[in-house]
Amino acid sequence: MNFSSLPIVLPSPLQHLSSPSFSKNGVNIWVKRDDLIHPDISGNKWRKLKYNLLRAIDEGAKTIITFGGAFSNHLVATASICHELNMRSVGLVRGEIDEKNPTIQFCRSKGMSLLAIPRGQYRDKMSCDNTLQMISAFSHPFVIPEGGTNDDALKGVGEIWEELEKQLDEIDYIFVASGTGGTAAGLLKYCTTAVKVISIPVLKGNFMYDAIMRWNHPEKRDQLICMEGYHFGGYAKSDAVLEQFMDEFQKESSVPLDYVYTGKAMYALMDLIDKNYFPKGVKIVFLHTGGLQGNKGKAYLDEKKK
Ligand SMILES: Cc1ncc(COP(=O)(O)O)c(C=O)c1O
């Protein structure tokens, strides 16, 4: 199977942030626009799903089953790519399914079957009887873990380096937002230079460094930096400071950000530049991991709260 018929933009563009406010303190920044790969299969989702789906097809799978929260970018991308490939998709959703939620509506519009997993069972979903029964009800299922992180995902992420090598010489730092850490793990695993991978965890806790190193050889440990402290209160939490930053950033760069992942990571990058963290003259690539559909989810929740 090849994906050549998919409307996918590759290599994703590399955009230089040329305005003086981005080049202060002597740094040079480019944004690797993986958000432009496809409107719905964007960012790290294409990278993580590609080899999973090739494996599924190779193994004769008929149904792709995966997991996610009610506003999951991963469910959206899986629903969309399965629709394009004419494959059946099933999303096992954490908690109740709200039919007015735009993410749920999108997944349904792409033909994804959605089943709710009670919150109490979600943590142990891969071993719990209820989930195993749900999965076994489908013929030839292929299960992709939540967030899509596995060896196949890391391999897909690694392809970013092949593109970057042709787009820019010698990068000093690559910046990425981290949830499970899979994207950062793939960048670290497949880099062949001394580039430093800076991961910005978007949730509380200091587990990210170990989560990323679990996928990597110990000799890579000095190339990984996890910057805690930019989670803005935790997963999917935001505040007026972050939202104002995102608005201003978009106006100046024309790069849209999402408030769950890329907004926090870009805020971290700008903050570190302000604090003179980077030596003069360095080249930094910010990996735009997509996720813009999440902003619709936030607008929906904000409206619901009124
Ligand atoms: C838009 C976006 N960026 C970044 C991430 C974090 O990726 P990872 O879980 O590989 O750390 C995710 C999570 O899936 C995401 O949806």
The ligand as an SDF file (V2000), in Angstrom:
LIG
                    3D

 16 16  0  0  0  0  0  0  0  0999 V2000
   -0.9780   18.7680   18.6020 C   0  0  0  0  0  0  0  0  0  0  0  0
   -0.1610   17.8910   19.4650 C   0  0  0  0  0  0  0  0  0  0  0  0
    1.0890   18.2590   19.7440 N   0  0  0  0  0  0  0  0  0  0  0  0
    1.8820   17.5290   20.5550 C   0  0  0  0  0  0  0  0  0  0  0  0
    1.4180   16.3510   21.1070 C   0  0  0  0  0  0  0  0  0  0  0  0
    2.3150   15.5810   22.0080 C   0  0  0  0  0  0  0  0  0  0  0  0
    2.7980   14.4430   21.3970 O   0  0  0  0  0  0  0  0  0  0  0  0
    3.4160   13.2610   22.2090 P   0  0  0  0  0  0  0  0  0  0  0  0
    2.2680   12.5420   22.8780 O   0  0  0  0  0  0  0  0  0  0  0  0
    4.0550   12.4190   21.1890 O   0  0  0  0  0  0  0  0  0  0  0  0
    4.3470   13.8140   23.2110 O   0  0  0  0  0  0  0  0  0  0  0  0
    0.1240   15.9020   20.8350 C   0  0  0  0  0  0  0  0  0  0  0  0
   -0.3690   14.6800   21.4520 C   0  0  0  0  0  0  0  0  0  0  0  0
   -0.7830   13.7610   20.9590 O   0  0  0  0  0  0  0  0  0  0  0  0
   -0.6960   16.6980   19.9860 C   0  0  0  0  0  0  0  0  0  0  0  0
   -1.9580   16.3340   19.6850 O   0  0  0  0  0  0  0  0  0  0  0  0
  1  2  1  0
  2  3  1  0
  2 15  2  0
  3  4  2  0
  4  5  1  0
  5  6  1  0
  5 12  2  0
  6  7  1  0
  7  8  1  0
  8  9  2  0
  8 10  1  0
  8 11  1  0
 12 13  1  0
 12 15  1  0
 13 14  2  0
 15 16  1  0
M  END
$$$$
